[in-house]
Structures are given as C-alpha cells and as structure tokens.
C-alpha cells in the first residue's frame, strides 16, 4: 500500500541535534546547538531597532501565515517580536499587492532564502531553528525526507502561500491541470480525471471561505459543466453556497472539506501528475492534494474508464484498500442441536402410498447439515448472544418443518407473489415489516402511529388484567391461551407514542416485540402482548431513519440524520456501540445473519460494514451514484445486495471486499431487497411500481474469486443484467415499500396505493 506520503522519515537523537537540510542538492545547513553557532551562508543583520526590508517582509509574512495556519501562535509571536514586525505591518503587507503574493519569493535554495531573513544576531539560533522546522515540515508533507534529489524547492513551497490569497489564479491553475490531463495518453487520462471533482470543490470552497464571491461564481460557471453527471446533485447544493456564513450551516460540505477524498491511481499515472505539478510549480493544486486528498497508489496497469466509473460516485471517493483487507467472519453460526419430530400427517400420508419415508430422511439431512461448522464462521461466543428459551426451540422446530416443505426456486420455478396494498392510506405509509413466520404485518405512518395487523385468521389479543391473571391455573397446559383476553380480539392494533413520522419498524424474531424509529429522534420498543410502549431509547438527536432487530433478538441497530448508527440491547437504555464514519445520513441498517456485523447505507453513497465486537469499520463499498435505501444479506452470509436512488442493484463479495455484479432495470429508487430463503433468487422492489426477480445464484456462481485483483483494484463487471432478470411484475399504481419471503418461499410485497 502506498499513498501520497510515500517518503520515509527517520530521525534519531543525534540527527536532531545536528540537522541537515538539502535543497536540490546544492545547500548544506548545519547547526550546533551546544555552541550556538551556525555554519552557513551569512545572515544579514538589521539595524538596531529597525524593521526588515520590503523583500524580507514578504518572506517573513509567508512564514507567519504558515505558522498561523498550523496554529503555532507562540512561534508567531516569537518570530514577529524578533523580526521587529508589528501586526499592522503584517496585515497591510498580507493584503497589499506586493505582499499578497503575485510572484515567487526570489531565491532557489535554502541559503538564499535564509539570507533574506533579517533578524538580530542574538536571536539567530532560535529563529533559524523555527525556519528550519518549517522547511523540514514541508519536506515531510511532500513525502521527500531522506534524499537530496527529492527535496522540493523551498522558495516555491512558500510562494504557494503568498499566491493563495490571489483569487484570479484559481482558474489558471485548474485550466492548466485540465489541459494537461486531456493531453496525456488515454490509459492515464481516465485515472487522472478523477482529480477534477475533488479539486473543483475544494478550490470553490476556498474561494468562498476567503470571501471571494465573484471569483467563486465565475470559477463555478466555467468548470461545473466538466464534472461527472453523478455529481450533479452535489453541485446543485454547492452553487447555493456563495458566502462564508453558508458553509457553517452545511455539515456535509464541512465534512467534505475536513475529510480526505480517496482516489485510487496507478503509480505510473501518479508519477506523471507529480512531475507535471513540480515542473509548473503549481503548488496551489499540490497543496490541496496534500491537505484534502488521499491518493491510494497501486502497482500495475492503470484502470479503464469503465472500471473507475463502477467504483466512483460517493461523497468521500473510493474506499481505501487497506480497510477492505480486514478479516471478516462471514460464515454462519452453528445451529443448536434440536431434534425435529416427524409430523403425524406426513407419516400417515407416506404409509398410505406405501413409499419410504423420504421426508424424514430430508429432515435428518437438514439437521446434520446445520451441525457442521462453517470455516469462515466466527466463534460461537465471539459476542454474547441470548440463550434459547423453550418457546424459541419450539419456533426452531416449526421453522425446520416449514423448510422441508419449501419450494425450490430457480429460473424455471419462480415464486408466487402476494401483494398487500394499503388502500386509502391517508396517514402516509412510511415503513413496513413482516414477522419471520409471516403471521403479523406492521406499518409505520407519517401521522406518528404504528399499526399492527394479523395476516392469519388468528386475531390480535391483549393479555388479561392483573386481577384476572391471578385466577388462572398456572400449571395448566394451555396457560398461554388462558392469559389472553378474548374481549380485546381484533384484526389490527394502533400504537401511539411517537411525536413525529415513523420511518422504520422491525419485529423481534420471537414476535413478542416491535421496534419503531421516528423523526422525534427516539426508538421505541413495543410489547405485542400488551400493545404498549415498554422503552423509549434516546440517543439520536435527529430523525432516526431505520432500525432493525438482530436475527437472534436482544440486539438492535438504528441509523439516522446524525450520520451515525447505534447498536443497542433491549435491556440497556444507552447504546452499546456508536458506528461513526459516514459523511451524511445513515438511511438503512441491516444485521449480518450471524449477528457479528452490521451493514449501513448512507446518503453519502457508501455502504459500511461494522464489527459489532469492537465497533471497527471493516468494509467500505463505493459505486452507487445516489443515496442508498435498501440492503440485504444473502442467507449464507457471503454476499450483500444494495439498492439506491440510481435504480441499480449492486452485489458485493464480503470476504474479498469487492463489487461483483450490477443489476440494471429499475427506473426509480429501490426501497426493498430480499433474498429467497435458499438464496437462489433476489427480489427487488422499487418506487417505479415494480417487483423484479433476479437469478442471484447465477450471478454469484459466475464470479471467479481467483481472478480478484484486490491489490490493484481492477474490477471487471459483466454486463449481464438482462440475462439475470427472471421476471418483472407491475402493480397498478403502488410503489413497493417492502418485500418478504415466507418460510416456504412465497414472496410477499407491500406498499401504499398511489391514487395520483
């Protein structure tokens, strides 16, 4: 892994006492702090009580500006006092044309530059040490410590700061780089063109920040049309920021300015860029690259335009390769050993036909398969998981029985789709979820309510009052039925408590609880036995867009407008983990099937995978060109699917940390993704009123993992969307809000009818 800072810095105690600075291999400055003497070009002393000459003031002001920029206030005061330069003189020179930097500081090496600094002879050692530190800092920032031939020209470095205040040169700098990139070979042009967008944004923000409103407007109008089409939404926001005060109110752009935009470039392309900037002394561009960009350099052939476009589009650039190399335990946990009894009706049916009991054999094989340990699975006790209750074991048995009756899906055997349409949903449907056994349906609404329906003929009932419960025989076999109050039976229940639209709902695996997240900044836990709110979790300060229970219950995750995701436990009122790293809203959250990882999608157009154990980000996936609104893990835990406002479904290999597929066909935002129970088919639901079925197994089987070149970042995406599309199903006028596969692989869909 190599980045821009590819130089090595080696310092020891001896070298600190006797520093050596080389500039272009011509100057040698040695100091002896013990004797306080210096051996170098002579320093001209100013007359006692006199001020520095005009040319010396320009150099001193450049130094002072650098120190101020790095908040070295003590050094600023010392240098100003020793040079006899007042604040009023500095300010006047900094804003004056002569000191404001329309030209390079004369002198091409360390000696000539140092010889121009007028200081009193008594202060010489300390001042030179300060100036020496500045030169060394720049040498390190440019990644050039350790060799005479690699030292940058110090005068050019300092001249960049004197030029920085001149807004008229910004267009010249950008145009020069643009002309250079457009003139290089095609193999390098695609990679170097990645610089256009981040440089454009940072230069525009710098002009706005320094109150050059007219120059910023002219710069935007001239170069905004050169940016990629998938950055147009960002540019629309950017053009509205014309004053320094506007930047303070835009957190996304502040993050963009303070974070480092990641670019992945081959070494040959990078050396070409570096040589050009050094030859043209284009330090304005170089400083922005050093300060705000992270260039991830790889050895090998440059990437093509299509390869770069497939990974581009996020607010922070591409993910660093070093992040995606972390070990991820994506395997499934070992299933508990539970014996599955044979159904009486199955036994009778087999005996009548006089055939061997094939179903029993199938159940046994299912049980033996679940007992095998996945080599990529985490340890069972890597994170504490709740113990199985008797009711959980019964539910596991029911799940295994249902699995034996599951329909095997494939290209020739597509699932039936049952669509639940919310008619006259004047409250504004904003979220939907089904229980794992498909018995209950919940909806979140814009009127702050949560509604729960029974999908089966069995009605919803509340637990009896405490007085009535005392009269029940607790030892009876049907005690669970006796505690329910038949007088309260109804097909639906309404839950009141939120004070804003409800944007996310999630059932617990045991169907006893329901989570809801709202614009009011809270996540509420509801009991489905009493239909009351048990806990209100307060941690987010802004709207909470999504929440989801862990596949094992107990844990749940939430994400919101505050740009972080939080991990909670139902019995803790404070979050257990805070996953921070996104540059914009966290719009969707999903647990990995083994509960050891959490995936989050964001409006910064990235997907992050977080380790629940330590809170680390172990994957960053980029490639979407719009905010991400849906995520789905494959049943085996190896793959992740994501959907966005760009209408594309992207497939990711979690183990290798790479994109492996792109499914194109939707024309609007994809709000729901769901894999079938066997992972053979991926269903996608969109705001374009369609449900599409994709042959996910074929997409994964065609990926040759041996061909992955994660070291160079070369990705070859097959353009086979139409081959993988198995079917498109249109609703009359109902956007698809949620999808769910039943345990027998029937596909359920839900959405609110749009009468307009």
Secondary structure, DSSP 8 states (H G I E B T S, - for coil): -B-S--------HHHHHS-EE-STT---EEEETTTTEEESS---B--TT----HHHHHHHHHHHHHHHHTT-HHHHHHHHHHHT--HHHHHHHHHSTTTS-SS--S-SSHHHHHTT--B-GGGHHHHHHHHHHHHHHHHHHTT-TT-GGG---HHHHHHHHHHTT-GGGHHHHHHHHHHHHHHS-HHHHHHHTTHHHHHHHHHHHHHHHTT-HHHHHHHHHHHGGGS-GGGHHHHHHHHT--SHHHHHT-HHHHHHHHS-EEEEEEHHHHHHHHHHHHHHT-HHHHHHHHHHEEEEEESSS---HHHHHHH---TTBS--TTGGGS----B------------HHHHHHHHHHT---HHHHHHHHHHHHHTS--TTB--TTSS------HHHHHHHHHHHHHHHT----BTTB---EEEEEETT-TT-EEEEEE-TTS-EEEEEETTS-EEEEESSSS-EEEE--HHHHTTS-TTSTTHHHHTEEEEEEESEEEE---SS-EEEEEE-TTSSEEEEEETTSEEEEEETTTTEEEEEEE--SS-EEEEEE-TTSSEEEEEETTSEEEEEETT-SS-SEEEE--SS-EEEEEE-TTSSEEEEEETTSEEEEEETTT--EEEEEE--SS-EEEEEE-TTSSEEEEEETTSEEEEEETTTTEEEEEEE--SS-EEEEEE-TTSS-EEEEETTSEEEEE-HHHHHHT--GGG-BTTTTB------HHHHEEEEEE-SSB---EEEE-TT--EEEEEEB---
